[in-house]
């Protein structure tokens, strides 16, 4: 939406009051003036809530659902279930603030992997599949190929967020001591 950049700042007091509830960072400490990169690198709940407030309820709900959270992925396995975004039916700010850092809503591991994969796929949500080919002797093989479900982010936005998450892996995780020598990895602490 063009609302924030990695350099956007907010003042982190370590806690935030919304709708009579207190949201705190994991360590209950404030960081002062902090960038969005700092929010990711230090896993700041108050920063995620700040972003949710800037994005707005309607946009946030739109993005979470467009990422496929709360819906079946269409994978060819029996008994697939889906996550729960019912708290976003509320108009309270606190529901959106907590959802921004992963509380009050749920996603299956497969839903989450598909959503996170959009960052590596230029902002595209893909239909997951288990096997590439089913070999059927005497008949034509069944071949599964990648299918784009929808575009949820601009490719440029996907690249920006991916770069931010690489910085988390390279610089923030254990003080940069787990950085890979010959390749990069995008990560998010939690």
C-alpha positions as a printed NumPy array, in Angstrom:
array([[  0.   ,   0.   ,   0.   ],
       [  3.043,   2.278,   0.133],
       [  2.293,   3.187,   3.748],
       [  5.649,   2.249,   5.283],
       [  9.229,   1.578,   4.178],
       [ 12.092,  -0.22 ,   5.968],
       [ 13.213,   3.225,   7.167],
       [  9.819,   4.272,   8.578],
       [ 10.158,   4.928,  12.294],
       [  7.927,   4.921,  15.325],
       [  8.622,   5.491,  19.011],
       [  8.615,   2.192,  20.883],
       [  7.688,   2.546,  24.568],
       [  7.628,  -1.227,  25.027],
       [  3.871,  -1.264,  25.534],
       [  0.709,  -0.02 ,  23.927],
       [ -2.825,   0.406,  25.332],
       [ -5.698,  -0.515,  23.004],
       [ -9.346,  -1.082,  23.89 ],
       [ -8.476,  -1.55 ,  27.569],
       [ -5.758,  -4.128,  26.836],
       [ -1.998,  -3.756,  27.122],
       [  0.224,  -5.037,  24.332],
       [  3.855,  -5.529,  25.314],
       [  7.057,  -6.519,  23.599],
       [  8.301,  -9.997,  24.459],
       [ 10.808,  -8.551,  26.965],
       [  8.536,  -5.68 ,  28.081],
       [ 11.265,  -3.179,  27.108],
       [ 10.989,  -0.16 ,  24.848],
       [ 13.518,   0.608,  22.13 ],
       [ 12.814,   4.305,  21.571],
       [ 12.916,   5.531,  17.983],
       [ 12.881,   2.342,  15.886],
       [ 12.756,   1.519,  12.172],
       [ 10.638,  -1.167,  10.576],
       [ 13.834,  -3.188,  10.116],
       [ 14.219,  -3.027,  13.894],
       [ 10.649,  -4.282,  14.3  ],
       [ 11.495,  -7.418,  12.314],
       [ 14.987,  -7.866,  13.713],
       [ 13.891,  -7.552,  17.336],
       [ 10.428,  -9.108,  16.953],
       [  8.643,  -6.082,  18.432],
       [  4.943,  -6.628,  19.072],
       [  4.358,  -2.899,  19.47 ],
       [  5.955,  -2.285,  16.072],
       [  3.749,  -4.883,  14.407],
       [  0.745,  -3.203,  16.056],
       [  1.981,   0.17 ,  14.718],
       [  2.056,  -1.269,  11.183],
       [ -1.444,  -2.732,  11.617],
       [ -2.713,   0.681,  12.7  ],
       [ -1.13 ,   2.355,   9.687],
       [ -2.48 ,  -0.288,   7.317],
       [ -6.016,  -0.12 ,   8.727],
       [ -8.482,  -2.856,   9.537],
       [ -9.941,  -3.315,   6.067],
       [ -6.549,  -3.494,   4.36 ],
       [ -5.154,  -5.817,   6.991],
       [ -8.093,  -8.213,   6.675],
       [ -7.767,  -8.021,   2.889],
       [ -4.072,  -8.929,   2.987],
       [ -4.408, -11.788,   5.452],
       [ -7.182, -13.348,   3.406],
       [ -5.408, -12.703,   0.089],
       [ -2.388, -14.575,   1.519],
       [ -4.765, -17.52 ,   1.877],
       [ -4.922, -17.537,   5.646],
       [ -8.217, -18.969,   6.831],
       [ -8.826, -20.948,   3.63 ],
       [ -7.939, -24.391,   2.356],
       [ -4.883, -24.451,   0.103],
       [ -6.319, -27.005,  -2.339],
       [ -3.523, -29.5  ,  -1.705],
       [ -4.343, -33.009,  -2.87 ],
       [ -4.359, -34.6  ,   0.572],
       [ -7.48 , -35.752,   2.404],
       [ -8.842, -33.959,   5.423],
       [ -7.283, -30.547,   4.939],
       [ -8.438, -27.984,   7.494],
       [ -7.923, -24.239,   7.538],
       [ -6.955, -21.531,   9.993],
       [ -9.204, -19.134,  11.831],
       [ -9.415, -15.387,  11.228],
       [-12.738, -14.865,  13.063],
       [-11.215, -12.303,  15.435],
       [-10.921,  -9.998,  12.44 ],
       [-14.708,  -9.783,  12.323],
       [-14.348,  -7.521,  15.357],
       [-14.02 ,  -3.779,  14.952],
       [-11.737,  -3.494,  17.999],
       [ -8.22 ,  -2.217,  17.345],
       [ -6.688,  -4.754,  19.727],
       [ -7.777,  -7.712,  17.57 ],
       [ -5.896,  -6.338,  14.569],
       [ -2.875,  -5.296,  16.614],
       [ -2.452,  -8.774,  18.101],
       [ -3.094, -10.457,  14.737],
       [ -0.215,  -8.386,  13.346],
       [  2.209, -10.388,  15.487],
       [  0.402, -13.709,  15.141],
       [ -1.928, -13.874,  18.135],
       [ -5.705, -14.197,  18.144],
       [ -5.735, -15.767,  14.68 ],
       [ -4.522, -19.145,  13.497],
       [ -3.079, -20.646,  10.344],
       [ -2.144, -24.187,   9.478],
       [  1.56 , -24.831,   8.833],
       [  0.739, -25.328,   5.145],
       [ -1.206, -22.041,   4.951],
       [  1.693, -20.239,   6.599],
       [  4.317, -21.858,   4.341],
       [  2.301, -20.893,   1.258],
       [  1.914, -17.3  ,   2.51 ],
       [  5.621, -16.984,   3.382],
       [  6.51 , -18.53 ,   0.035],
       [  4.892, -15.547,  -1.68 ],
       [  7.859, -13.474,  -0.528],
       [ 10.216, -15.793,  -2.407],
       [  7.891, -15.968,  -5.427],
       [  7.731, -12.287,  -6.269],
       [  4.482, -11.787,  -4.331],
       [  2.602, -14.706,  -5.917],
       [  0.566, -17.211,  -3.917],
       [  1.118, -20.652,  -5.372],
       [ -1.032, -23.764,  -5.205],
       [  0.919, -26.353,  -3.205],
       [  1.385, -29.912,  -4.397],
       [  3.008, -33.014,  -2.96 ],
       [  4.348, -34.91 ,  -5.954],
       [  5.611, -33.77 ,  -9.314],
       [  4.522, -36.809, -11.298],
       [  2.388, -39.926, -10.892],
       [  3.678, -42.657, -13.178],
       [  0.867, -44.839, -14.459],
       [  2.164, -47.791, -16.505],
       [  0.216, -48.191, -19.714],
       [ -1.464, -44.812, -19.269],
       [ -0.429, -41.211, -19.449],
       [  1.442, -39.898, -16.408],
       [ -0.242, -37.294, -14.239],
       [  2.039, -34.284, -14.03 ],
       [  1.655, -31.514, -11.466],
       [  3.109, -28.114, -12.246],
       [  3.29 , -24.878, -10.296],
       [  0.078, -22.866, -10.497],
       [ -0.272, -19.24 ,  -9.508],
       [ -3.358, -18.681,  -7.358],
       [ -3.07 , -14.882,  -7.196],
       [ -0.641, -11.977,  -6.893],
       [ -0.734, -10.523,  -3.362],
       [  2.249,  -8.168,  -3.428],
       [  4.062,  -6.166,  -6.034],
       [  7.364,  -7.883,  -6.915],
       [  9.231,  -4.839,  -5.587],
       [  7.484,  -5.129,  -2.219],
       [  8.271,  -8.841,  -2.086],
       [ 11.956,  -8.061,  -2.73 ],
       [ 12.048,  -5.353,  -0.059],
       [ 10.512,  -7.601,   2.607],
       [ 12.777, -10.486,   1.591],
       [ 15.852,  -8.248,   1.925],
       [ 14.648,  -7.148,   5.365],
       [ 14.252, -10.772,   6.431],
       [ 17.741, -11.618,   5.116],
       [ 19.048,  -8.833,   7.38 ],
       [ 17.266, -10.517,  10.282],
       [ 19.06 , -13.793,   9.508],
       [ 22.44 , -12.201,   8.767],
       [ 22.58 ,  -9.558,  11.502],
       [ 19.968, -10.107,  14.227],
       [ 19.826, -13.856,  14.857],
       [ 22.339, -14.514,  17.631],
       [ 24.174, -11.314,  16.727],
       [ 24.885, -12.449,  13.159],
       [ 26.764, -15.567,  14.26 ],
       [ 24.448, -17.894,  12.322],
       [ 24.904, -16.124,   8.982],
       [ 25.636, -18.518,   6.133],
       [ 28.972, -18.013,   4.434],
       [ 28.033, -18.689,   0.798],
       [ 24.301, -18.086,   0.566],
       [ 21.5  , -16.066,   2.112],
       [ 18.488, -17.076,   4.102],
       [ 15.439, -15.004,   4.968],
       [ 14.111, -15.486,   8.501],
       [ 11.815, -14.031,  11.102],
       [ 12.359, -14.51 ,  14.8  ],
       [  9.369, -15.203,  16.989]])
